[in-house]
Amino acid sequence: MKTNKILAAALVAAALAGCSGGGTPAKKPLSNVTLTGAGATFPYPIYSKWFDMYRESTGVQINYQSIGSGGGIQQLKAGTVDFGASDAPLNDEKLAEMPHAVVHIPTVGGAVVLAYNLPDLKEPLQLSPAALAGIFLGTVKKWNDPAIAAANPGVTLPATAVLSVHRSDGSGTSNIFTTYLSAVSPGWKSKVGANTSVAWPSGVGAKGNEGVSGQVKQTPGSIGYVELAYAKQNNLTVAKLQNSSGAFVEPSLASTTAAIEASAQALAADVRASTVNAAGPDAYPIAALTFILVYQDQTDEAKAKALADFLTWAIHQGQDQVEALQYARLPAAIIQVDEQEIARLTAAGKPLASR
């Protein structure tokens, strides 16, 4: 029996190491290494899967707290985790506030979707940028408001009151959503702006993608923004959004990928570049990359090597897992940037030994 278990474990490791996607396969087990991370809830479904797979393959334990991007950035700043995770890249000002140089590693692309609860509405809801901004500004108060009706000709909309649901915690998902609203609505940009936390003009707050999903699911007349995977997992109905080409686009793996690929040139120049409201008739307008944030110079060489190995695995073999969870694969140009950034990682100022 013991021999069978060992053989089974070896087969699992071999299968994972042989996944397509290029990159260096995971090396021999490093079961004495444990990494800790915290941050974004947006990529938690794929990160959870990756961490389990990587532990089974290498023995490296990765403990992750899904507490929101703001919390992940703060814990990285405080030095209480080995890596932070954020959907909001650090701008130059925030980078300057960190105690050490930070490297951004984009991991996957994802979509922020508008989940709504209108049980009597049989047709898919369509929202224009103006209508969506009005809902979260609090100026669109009823579901049959002319701003919504204009994008849904021939559809009988209920006179139900609109309840918008937003994140109550510091959130990269909020940063993506408010960055989009700032790009398409001058009124939103001037009154509210974009950030991981903003002064919401209306609505109610809930913690995490999980909290927003739960609030929308249990409240008729509500609408909230969540990551696509959470909407799928909770069987939430999501709206079609009007993109920069004027088309109403359903959030999907294909439309998310179209948006990320349309932004590939800008991302190759700076992985922090915005991908919202991307050009192209098939592009979903609220799509973005999510990031793992690490200090360029690590203090513990064993942890630094384990982290670099995991990141290399994630951007190569790990990409084979993302589409099943409704995330977009990284474009080849971004993988090249990631490889260069991972190669910059050092321990105590020295390059990492050959992995």
C-alpha positions as CSV (number, residue, x, y, z in Angstrom):
1,M,0.0,0.0,0.0
2,K,2.8,2.4,0.9
3,T,4.5,1.7,-2.4
4,N,1.3,2.5,-4.3
5,K,0.9,5.8,-2.5
6,I,4.4,6.8,-3.4
7,L,3.9,5.8,-7.0
8,A,0.6,7.7,-7.2
9,A,2.4,10.8,-5.8
10,A,5.1,10.5,-8.3
11,L,2.6,10.2,-11.2
12,V,0.8,13.4,-10.0
13,A,4.1,15.3,-9.9
14,A,5.2,14.0,-13.3
15,A,1.8,15.0,-14.8
16,L,2.0,18.5,-13.4
17,A,5.6,18.9,-14.5
18,G,4.7,17.8,-18.0
19,C,1.9,20.4,-18.5
20,S,2.3,22.4,-21.7
21,G,3.1,26.1,-21.7
22,G,6.9,26.1,-21.5
23,G,9.0,27.2,-18.6
24,T,11.0,25.2,-16.2
25,P,9.1,22.3,-14.6
26,A,8.9,22.3,-10.8
27,K,12.0,20.9,-9.2
28,K,12.4,18.3,-6.4
29,P,10.1,18.7,-3.3
30,L,11.0,21.5,-1.0
31,S,8.6,20.5,1.8
32,N,10.5,22.5,4.4
33,V,9.6,25.8,2.7
34,T,6.4,27.7,3.5
35,L,5.4,30.9,1.8
36,T,2.8,33.3,3.0
37,G,0.8,35.8,1.0
38,A,-2.3,38.0,1.3
39,G,-4.5,40.2,-0.8
40,A,-6.9,40.2,-3.7
41,T,-10.1,38.2,-3.6
42,F,-10.4,38.7,-7.4
43,P,-7.9,35.9,-8.3
44,Y,-8.6,33.7,-5.2
45,P,-10.3,30.9,-7.2
46,I,-7.3,30.4,-9.5
47,Y,-4.7,31.0,-6.7
48,S,-6.3,28.5,-4.5
49,K,-6.1,25.9,-7.3
50,W,-2.6,26.8,-8.1
51,F,-1.4,26.6,-4.5
52,D,-2.9,23.2,-4.1
53,M,-1.4,21.9,-7.3
54,Y,2.0,23.3,-6.6
55,R,2.1,21.9,-3.1
56,E,1.2,18.4,-4.4
57,S,4.0,18.7,-7.1
58,T,6.8,20.3,-5.0
59,G,5.9,20.1,-1.3
60,V,6.1,23.9,-1.1
61,Q,3.2,25.1,1.2
62,I,1.7,28.5,0.2
63,N,-0.7,30.0,2.7
64,Y,-2.8,32.8,1.4
65,Q,-5.3,35.1,3.0
66,S,-8.0,36.5,0.7
67,I,-8.4,39.8,2.4
68,G,-8.6,42.3,-0.4
69,S,-5.9,44.1,-2.4
70,G,-5.6,47.0,0.1
71,G,-4.9,44.5,2.9
72,G,-2.4,42.6,0.8
73,I,-0.5,45.8,0.0
74,Q,-0.4,46.8,3.7
75,Q,0.9,43.4,4.8
76,L,3.6,43.5,2.2
77,K,4.6,47.0,3.3
78,A,4.7,45.8,6.9
79,G,6.8,42.8,6.0
80,T,4.4,40.2,7.5
81,V,4.0,38.2,4.2
82,D,6.3,37.0,1.5
83,F,4.1,38.4,-1.2
84,G,1.1,40.6,-1.7
85,A,-1.6,40.2,-4.3
86,S,-3.4,43.2,-5.8
87,D,-5.7,43.9,-8.7
88,A,-4.5,47.5,-8.4
89,P,-0.9,48.0,-9.5
90,L,1.1,50.4,-7.4
91,N,1.5,53.8,-8.9
92,D,4.8,55.7,-8.7
93,E,3.7,57.5,-5.5
94,K,2.8,54.2,-3.7
95,L,5.9,52.5,-5.0
96,A,7.9,55.3,-3.3
97,E,6.2,54.6,0.0
98,M,7.2,51.0,0.1
99,P,10.3,50.2,2.2
100,H,12.0,48.3,-0.6
101,A,11.7,48.1,-4.4
102,V,8.6,46.1,-5.5
103,V,8.3,43.9,-8.6
104,H,4.9,43.5,-10.3
105,I,4.1,40.0,-11.7
106,P,0.9,39.9,-13.7
107,T,-0.6,36.4,-13.3
108,V,-3.9,36.3,-15.1
109,G,-6.5,38.5,-16.8
110,G,-10.0,38.7,-15.4
111,A,-13.3,40.6,-15.9
112,V,-15.3,42.6,-13.4
113,V,-19.0,42.0,-14.1
114,L,-22.2,43.6,-13.1
115,A,-24.4,41.0,-11.3
116,Y,-28.0,41.9,-10.8
117,N,-31.1,40.5,-9.2
118,L,-34.2,41.2,-11.2
119,P,-36.3,37.9,-11.0
120,D,-39.1,39.2,-13.3
121,L,-36.8,40.4,-16.1
122,K,-36.6,37.7,-18.7
123,E,-34.3,39.4,-21.3
124,P,-30.6,40.0,-20.6
125,L,-30.0,43.5,-19.2
126,Q,-27.9,45.9,-21.2
127,L,-26.2,48.9,-19.6
128,S,-24.5,51.9,-21.3
129,P,-21.6,53.6,-19.5
130,A,-23.9,56.6,-18.7
131,A,-26.6,54.3,-17.1
132,L,-24.0,52.3,-15.1
133,A,-22.3,55.5,-13.8
134,G,-25.8,56.9,-12.9
135,I,-26.6,53.8,-10.9
136,F,-23.5,54.0,-8.7
137,L,-23.7,57.8,-8.5
138,G,-27.2,57.4,-7.2
139,T,-28.9,59.5,-9.9
140,V,-30.5,56.5,-11.5
141,K,-32.9,55.3,-8.8
142,K,-35.4,53.0,-10.6
143,W,-34.9,50.1,-12.9
144,N,-37.2,51.7,-15.5
145,D,-35.2,54.9,-15.5
146,P,-34.9,56.3,-19.1
147,A,-31.1,55.9,-18.9
148,I,-31.5,52.2,-18.6
149,A,-34.6,51.9,-20.9
150,A,-32.7,53.6,-23.7
151,A,-30.3,50.6,-23.9
152,N,-33.1,48.1,-23.6
153,P,-35.6,48.9,-26.4
154,G,-38.7,46.9,-26.3
155,V,-38.0,45.5,-22.9
156,T,-40.4,46.0,-20.0
157,L,-38.3,47.1,-17.0
158,P,-39.7,47.0,-13.5
159,A,-40.3,50.1,-11.5
160,T,-38.3,48.5,-8.6
161,A,-35.8,50.7,-6.7
162,V,-32.2,50.2,-7.6
163,L,-29.8,49.1,-4.8
164,S,-26.2,49.3,-5.7
165,V,-23.7,47.1,-3.8
166,H,-20.0,48.0,-3.6
167,R,-17.0,46.7,-1.7
168,S,-16.6,47.9,1.9
169,D,-13.0,46.9,2.1
170,G,-9.9,48.2,0.2
171,S,-10.2,46.4,-3.0
172,G,-8.4,46.1,-6.3
173,T,-11.7,45.0,-7.9
174,S,-13.0,48.4,-6.8
175,N,-10.0,50.1,-8.3
176,I,-10.7,48.4,-11.7
177,F,-14.4,49.3,-11.5
178,T,-13.8,52.9,-10.5
179,T,-11.0,53.3,-13.1
180,Y,-13.5,52.2,-15.7
181,L,-16.2,54.6,-14.5
182,S,-13.6,57.4,-14.4
183,A,-12.7,56.6,-18.0
184,V,-16.3,56.7,-19.3
185,S,-18.0,59.2,-17.0
186,P,-16.6,62.8,-16.5
187,G,-19.1,63.2,-13.7
188,W,-17.8,60.1,-11.9
189,K,-14.2,61.2,-12.4
190,S,-14.7,64.6,-10.9
191,K,-17.0,63.6,-8.0
192,V,-15.6,60.2,-7.0
193,G,-12.5,59.2,-9.0
194,A,-10.6,55.9,-9.0
195,N,-9.0,54.1,-6.1
196,T,-9.1,50.9,-4.0
197,S,-11.4,52.7,-1.6
198,V,-13.6,55.7,-2.6
199,A,-16.4,57.7,-0.9
200,W,-19.3,55.9,-2.5
201,P,-22.2,58.3,-3.3
202,S,-24.9,55.7,-2.8
203,G,-25.6,52.0,-2.1
204,V,-24.5,49.6,0.5
205,G,-21.1,47.9,1.1
206,A,-20.1,44.3,1.5
207,K,-16.7,42.7,2.2
208,G,-14.9,40.9,-0.5
209,N,-16.2,39.5,-3.8
210,E,-17.9,36.9,-1.7
211,G,-19.8,39.5,0.3
212,V,-21.0,41.4,-2.8
213,S,-22.0,38.2,-4.5
214,G,-24.0,37.1,-1.4
215,Q,-25.7,40.5,-1.0
216,V,-26.8,40.6,-4.7
217,K,-28.0,37.0,-4.6
218,Q,-30.3,37.7,-1.6
219,T,-31.6,41.1,-2.4
220,P,-34.1,41.7,-5.3
221,G,-33.5,45.0,-7.1
222,S,-29.7,45.0,-6.3
223,I,-26.7,45.2,-8.6
224,G,-23.1,44.9,-7.7
225,Y,-19.7,44.4,-9.3
226,V,-17.8,41.1,-8.8
227,E,-15.2,39.0,-10.5
228,L,-16.6,36.8,-13.3
229,A,-15.7,33.5,-11.5
230,Y,-17.7,34.6,-8.4
231,A,-20.7,35.4,-10.6
232,K,-20.5,32.0,-12.3
233,Q,-20.0,30.1,-9.0
234,N,-23.0,31.8,-7.5
235,N,-25.2,31.5,-10.6
236,L,-25.7,35.2,-10.7
237,T,-27.2,36.9,-13.8
238,V,-24.8,39.5,-15.3
239,A,-25.4,42.4,-17.6
240,K,-24.1,43.1,-21.1
241,L,-22.0,46.3,-21.1
242,Q,-21.6,48.7,-24.0
243,N,-17.9,48.9,-25.0
244,S,-15.9,51.6,-26.7
245,S,-17.0,50.4,-30.1
246,G,-20.7,50.8,-29.1
247,A,-21.4,47.0,-29.0
248,F,-23.1,45.5,-26.0
249,V,-20.8,42.7,-24.9
250,E,-21.4,39.8,-22.6
251,P,-18.6,39.1,-20.1
252,S,-17.0,35.9,-21.0
253,L,-13.6,34.3,-21.4
254,A,-13.4,35.2,-25.0
255,S,-14.4,38.9,-24.5
256,T,-12.0,39.2,-21.6
257,T,-9.2,37.8,-23.6
258,A,-10.0,40.2,-26.5
259,A,-9.6,43.1,-24.1
260,I,-6.3,41.9,-22.7
261,E,-4.9,41.2,-26.1
262,A,-6.0,44.6,-27.4
263,S,-4.0,46.2,-24.6
264,A,-0.9,43.9,-25.0
265,Q,1.3,46.6,-26.6
266,A,0.7,49.1,-23.8
267,L,1.1,46.3,-21.2
268,A,4.5,45.3,-22.7
269,A,5.7,48.8,-22.2
270,D,4.4,49.0,-18.6
271,V,2.4,46.1,-17.0
272,R,0.6,48.7,-14.9
273,A,-1.1,50.2,-17.9
274,S,-4.9,50.4,-17.8
275,T,-6.8,47.8,-19.8
276,V,-10.3,49.1,-19.2
277,N,-12.5,50.3,-22.1
278,A,-10.2,48.6,-24.6
279,A,-10.6,49.0,-28.3
280,G,-12.3,46.4,-30.4
281,P,-15.9,45.3,-31.1
282,D,-15.4,42.0,-29.1
283,A,-13.6,43.5,-26.1
284,Y,-15.4,43.4,-22.7
285,P,-14.9,46.9,-21.2
286,I,-14.0,46.1,-17.6
287,A,-11.1,43.7,-18.0
288,A,-7.8,43.8,-16.2
289,L,-4.7,42.0,-15.0
290,T,-4.1,41.0,-11.4
291,F,-0.7,41.0,-9.9
292,I,1.5,39.3,-7.3
293,L,3.7,41.9,-5.7
294,V,7.1,40.9,-4.3
295,Y,10.2,42.7,-3.0
296,Q,12.9,42.7,-5.6
297,D,15.5,41.8,-3.0
298,Q,14.6,39.0,-0.5
299,T,16.2,38.4,2.8
300,D,15.7,34.6,2.9
301,E,17.4,32.8,-0.1
302,A,15.4,29.6,0.3
303,K,12.1,31.4,0.3
304,A,13.3,33.7,-2.6
305,K,14.1,30.7,-4.7
306,A,10.9,28.9,-3.9
307,L,8.9,32.1,-4.7
308,A,10.7,32.6,-8.0
309,D,10.1,28.9,-8.9
310,F,6.4,29.2,-8.2
311,L,6.0,32.4,-10.2
312,T,7.8,30.8,-13.1
313,W,5.4,27.8,-12.9
314,A,2.4,30.0,-12.6
315,I,3.1,32.1,-15.7
316,H,3.8,28.9,-17.7
317,Q,2.2,25.6,-16.6
318,G,-0.3,27.4,-14.4
319,Q,-1.8,29.1,-17.4
320,D,-3.3,25.8,-18.5
321,Q,-5.7,26.0,-15.5
322,V,-7.0,29.5,-15.9
323,E,-9.7,29.2,-18.5
324,A,-11.6,26.6,-16.6
325,L,-12.1,29.2,-13.9
326,Q,-13.1,32.0,-16.4
327,Y,-9.7,33.9,-16.3
328,A,-7.8,35.0,-19.4
329,R,-4.4,33.6,-20.2
330,L,-1.4,36.0,-20.2
331,P,-0.4,37.1,-23.7
332,A,3.0,36.0,-24.8
333,A,4.4,39.5,-24.6
334,I,3.4,39.8,-20.9
335,I,4.9,36.4,-20.1
336,Q,8.2,37.7,-21.5
337,V,8.0,40.7,-19.3
338,D,7.2,38.5,-16.3
339,E,10.2,36.3,-17.0
340,Q,12.5,39.4,-17.1
341,E,11.0,40.6,-13.8
342,I,11.4,37.2,-12.1
343,A,15.0,37.1,-13.2
344,R,15.6,40.4,-11.3
345,L,14.8,38.8,-8.0
346,T,17.7,38.6,-5.6
347,A,18.5,37.4,-2.1
348,A,20.6,39.7,0.2
349,G,21.6,41.6,-2.9
350,K,22.9,38.6,-4.8
351,P,21.4,36.8,-7.8
352,L,19.5,33.7,-7.0
353,A,21.5,30.5,-7.5
354,S,20.6,28.4,-10.5
355,R,17.1,26.9,-10.0
